[in-house]
């Protein structure tokens, strides 16, 4: 049984989150052009809110984002303006919003109205809930206008999984996100699905390349992506043709039998399945990280149930654990 709970957030420091949301009734509502628009809006919203997009996959009926939310907010008007301009770059400004030039003149006056504007903008930054709420609202307004629709586009608020900012945890969750189209049997290689971060990075998109550099501690992209492919494919940095020929995917029936018997398989094999640790858990990381997170968020857990730090099953996950011992089928 999946337990309803309050949302867990990282307090007073940068936090990494796996963010997910699904279209109403699971309908496949997003066409290619709409996915492209969503990615553009996501990038602008992230630049404004102080969010680093580490990985993403936009599917026709849902999306996944691995994001690092920066705790520190702008300290100067120049930085505040820079974020505001990035937010509106390349898009039409609502008649109800002030233009970047208008905001600059207002801030230069430095009066009470200018301070109110500063406070209102700063309140929207460094907050994962604001980032997701505004992104989904803005996209819904655009989508409904384009398609003559009314009402909500999304089934739920959003799901979030707190991710330890370690290489092991971030790379594993990023790989799970990038393999969405592979699990959906749309492509054999995520590089062929252009609405995910891996394809964008392999195509030379600087913003996507930087996401993997951040996961790997600022290493050069060539080094970061070579290491990442070990997690993504389990075969190292082989050429695509050789990779496809020697991937060694275990049939689903055999994989299920191995897991039920208590055996373990390659992480790369399980990442090609739906793994509910990444969608229905509360947090993922080392036991030490999870204990600290639990101590900070005790109010998010029912009084009659302690947080459980359960080791992840089915593979050698490199010591990763999850908060919540899920009682559902873990692998779909």
N, C-alpha and C positions, 0 to 999 in steps of 0.2 A: 504494500500500500504506500502511496506517495503522500507524505505529510505536508499539509499547507503550512507555510511559515512566512514570517516577515522577511523582507529583503536584507541580506547581509552586505555591509559596505566596509571598505577599508577606511579607517579614520586617521586624519592628521598626517598622511603620507600618500605618495603615489600608489594607485591601486590598479591591478590588471584584472580584467573581466572578460569572460566569454558571454556575449550578449546575443539573444535569439528572439525572434518574433515570427509569427505565422499569419498568413492572410486568413480572412474570415472563412470558416468552415473548411479550411485547408485548400481552398480553391486555387487553381493555377492562374493567377490574374496578371502576373508580370511578364510582359513580352520583352524582347531584347532591348528595344529603345527605352523602355521603362526601367530596366535594370541599369542601363547606362546612366540614366538620369538619377537614379537612387545613389549610385556610386559617387557622382558629382556632388550631390547634396550632402552625402556622408562626409566627403572630404572637406567641404566648406564648413559644415557644422563642427567637425572635429577641430579645424583650425581656430574657430572662434572659441570653443569651449575649453581648449587646452587638452585635447585628446590625441594621442598617437595611435593611428590605426596600424596594428601589427599584422593582422591577417583578416581576410573576409571571404565570404562566398554568398553571392546573391542568386537564389534559386527562383523558380517561377511561383512558388507558393510560400516561401519563407526566406529568412536570411540569417547569417551568422557573422558576428564581428568579434575579433579579439582586439581589445582596446586597452591602452594604458592611459588612465585618467590622471593628469598632473594636478597635484594638490596646490602648488603655488600659483597665485593669480597675478595679473599684471601689476607692476609697481609704479608705472609711469603712464601718463596720457599717451605717449608715443606708442607704447606697446598695446595699450587698449585700442587705439585707433588702427594699428596694424591688424589686430585680430578682427576688428569690425569690418575693415576693408576686405579681408580674406573671406569673411562670411558672405559678402555681397558680390564678390568678384564674378563677373560673367553672367550675372542673373539680373532680372528686372526687380527693382526695388518697389515694394508696396507703397501706395500713396499714404499709408498709415505709419510708415517707418521713416525715420530721418535718414538722409543721405550721409555717406561718410564725410563729405565736405561740410555738410551742415553740422554734423557732430563735432568736427574739428573746431569750427567757429564757436560753437556752444561751449566747448571745454576751455577755449582760450579766454572766454569771459570770466570763467571761474567763479560764478555766482551760485546761489542756492539751487537754481534749476540745473546747472551743470553738475553739481554734486549729486543731485537726485538721479541724473542720467548715469553718472559713474556707478552709483550704488546699484542701480537696476541692471546694468550690464555685468558688473562683477558678480552679482547674485546668480547669473546664468552660467558661470564658468566653474570648472573644476568639480562638476557634479554629474555623476553617471546617469542619474534619473533625468536631469534636465537635458542632457545630450540626447538620450533616447526619445524622450517625449517630444522635443522640438523637431528632431529628425523625422519621426513618424508623422507628426502633425503636418509639417511642411510638405512632405511627400504626398500625404493623403489629399491635401488641398490641390496640389498640382495634378495628381492622378484623377481626382473627381472632375476637375475642370476639363482635362483632356478627354475624358470618357463620358461626360454627361451624367456622372453618378452623384449620389448623395449619401451621407452617412459615413460610418467607419469602414476602413479598409482592413483593419487588423483584428485578429481573433481575441487577443489578450493584451495586457499592458506590455510586458516583456519578461523574459526569463533572464536570469543572470547567474553565473557561476564565478565566484572569486577564485582567481588563479594565482598561485605563488609566483612572484617575479623571478623565478629561477629558470635557467636554461632548460632543464628537464621538463618542467611543467609547461612553460610557454611553447616550446617546440612541439610537444606532444599534442597540445590543444590546437595549435596552428595547423598541424598535419591533419588532424581530424576535420577541421574546417575546410581545408583545401581539397580533401577527398570527397566532399559532398557529391559532386557530379559523377565521380567514379562509383560511389555507392548507389546512385540513382541510375547507373548503367547508361549514362549519356556519353561518356568518354572513357578511354582506358588510361589516359594520362591527364592529370589536372592541368597541364600546360595547354591542353586543347580546349579548355573551358574558359573563355575569355572574361567571365564575370567573377573570377576568383583572384585573389592576390598573387598566387603562384604564377598564373598565366600572365598577369600584368607585369610581374617582376621579370619573368623570362623574356617578355617582349620589350624590356628596357624601360618600363615606367618607373621613373625615379622615386616617386612616393611609395610605390609598392616595394621596390628594392630596399628602401630605407627601413621598412617595417621589419624585414628579416635581419638587417644589420642591427637594429635595436634588440631583437630577440637574442642575438648572439653577441651582445655586449659591445657593439660598435665596430666589430670586425669588418674587414673589406667584404663587399658583397660576394665576390667570387669564393672566398673562404666560407662565408656564412651559408651560401646556398649549397655548396658541396656537402657541408656537415648536415644541413637540413634534409637533403635527399636521402641520407641514411635513415632518418626517422620516417620520411614520407614513403619511401619505397622498400626500405630494408635491404637494398641491394647496392647501395653506394652510388656514386656519381657516374653511372654508366650512360652511354648514348641511348637515346630513346628506343631505337630499333632493338638493340641488345637487351634493354630493360624489359620490353614487352615480350621478347622471346623467352626470357629466363626469369620471369616474375614468380612462377611457382605458386599460384593462388590455390589455396585449399578449398575444395568444394564445400558448400554451406553445410551439407549433411555431415561430412567428416569433421568439420570445424565444431559443430554443435556437439558431436559425440565426444570429442577431445575435451571440451570445456566441461561437459556434464560429468565426465569421469575424473575431474580434478586435474587434468593435464594442462599444459601451457603451450601456447603457440607464439609465433612472432607478433610483436606489437603491430608491425605493418599490416599483418593479416587482419587483426581485430579492428584497426582503424578503417578498414573497408566495410565494416559493419556499423550499424547504429549502436553506439555505446552510451547507455543511459547515464553513466557517470558524468558525462560531459553536458547533459541536458537537464537531468533531474536531481543532480546533487546540489549542494550548497557551496562547496569550496573544494579545491584540489591543491595538493602540495605535500610538503614534508610534514611529519607529525608535529614538529616544533612550530612550524608556521600555522598549522590548523589549531593547535592549542592556544596560541596567541590570539588568533582571530576569534575563537570561541570566547575567550576571556573578555574581549572587547564587545561582543555582541550577544551576551547571555540572554538579553531580553527577546531575542529573535527565536529562542528555542522554548517549547512548552515546558512548564515546570515539572510535569510528570514524566519527562523523558530527557535523558542526558544526551549530549552530542556524542556520536560514535565516530571514532576515527578508524574507518575500515580500510584495510589493505585492498587494493584493487585486484580483482581476480582475472584469470584467463590468460595472463601473460606476465612476463617480467617487466613491470612498469617503472623500473629504476627507483624503487622506494616511494613512489607516489601513493598517497592515501587520499581518501575523500571523507568529508563530513556527511553523515547519514549512511546507514547501512540499508541500502535499497532492497525492498522486498519484491520488486518486479523482475521480469526477465531482463537481465542486464544487456544482452546482445540481441539486436533485432536483425 
